[in-house]
Amino acid sequence: MRFPPRATRIGAAAALLSALLVGGTVSATTADAAADSVGSICYNDLPSQAHDTLDLIAQGGPYPYSQDGTVFSNREGVLPSQSYGYYHEYTVVTPGSPTRGARRIVTGEQSQEDYYTADHYATFDLVDFSC
């Protein structure tokens, strides 16, 4: 699995936060930096539990957790900026975890993109279904 460099993510977030705190504007370049911080992962490299979650999403459920399918607001700013309600999150079961764990699939509705995170939204990889 490939994760983007931490400095890229922190740099984009810091630029965004700085612009917001001082009342400045966020340029397209700053907004694009969030999109650049997303890596990619081959569908075949996902854990089997992520395959199960993607299958449930394709079927429309039922989902094992009440939080599944809720709006993901992208507060971390790692994913490309979209309007509220664009992204939804789903749990990827973590074997042995007494809780939902940290793994998720986040979907983007209009473009039908699926993102995987193994570290509770710190990093994301766009799922590549062609490999």
Secondary structure as the mmCIF struct_conf table of DSSP 4:
data_model
#
loop_
_struct_conf.conf_type_id
_struct_conf.id
_struct_conf.beg_label_comp_id
_struct_conf.beg_label_asym_id
_struct_conf.beg_label_seq_id
_struct_conf.end_label_comp_id
_struct_conf.end_label_asym_id
_struct_conf.end_label_seq_id
HELX_RH_AL_P HELX_RH_AL_P1 ARG A 6 LEU A 21
TURN_TY1_P TURN_TY1_P1 VAL A 22 GLY A 23
HELX_RH_AL_P HELX_RH_AL_P2 ALA A 28 ASP A 36
TURN_TY1_P TURN_TY1_P2 SER A 37 SER A 37
STRN STRN1 GLY A 39 CYS A 42
HELX_RH_3T_P HELX_RH_3T_P1 TYR A 43 ASP A 45
BEND BEND1 LEU A 46 LEU A 46
HELX_RH_AL_P HELX_RH_AL_P3 SER A 48 GLN A 59
TURN_TY1_P TURN_TY1_P3 GLY A 60 GLY A 60
BEND BEND2 PRO A 64 TYR A 65
TURN_TY1_P TURN_TY1_P4 SER A 66 GLY A 69
STRN STRN2 THR A 70 PHE A 72
TURN_TY1_P TURN_TY1_P5 ARG A 75 GLU A 76
BEND BEND3 LEU A 79 LEU A 79
HELX_LH_PP_P HELX_LH_PP_P1 PRO A 80 SER A 81
TURN_TY1_P TURN_TY1_P6 TYR A 84 GLY A 85
BEND BEND4 TYR A 86 TYR A 86
STRN STRN3 TYR A 87 THR A 91
TURN_TY1_P TURN_TY1_P7 PRO A 95 GLY A 96
BEND BEND5 PRO A 98 THR A 99
BEND BEND6 ALA A 102 ALA A 102
STRN STRN4 ARG A 104 GLY A 108
TURN_TY1_P TURN_TY1_P8 GLU A 109 GLN A 112
STRN STRN5 GLU A 113 THR A 117
BEND BEND7 ALA A 118 ASP A 119
TURN_TY1_P TURN_TY1_P9 HIS A 120 TYR A 121
BEND BEND8 ALA A 122 THR A 123
STRN STRN6 ASP A 125 ASP A 128
TURN_TY1_P TURN_TY1_P10 PHE A 129 SER A 130
#
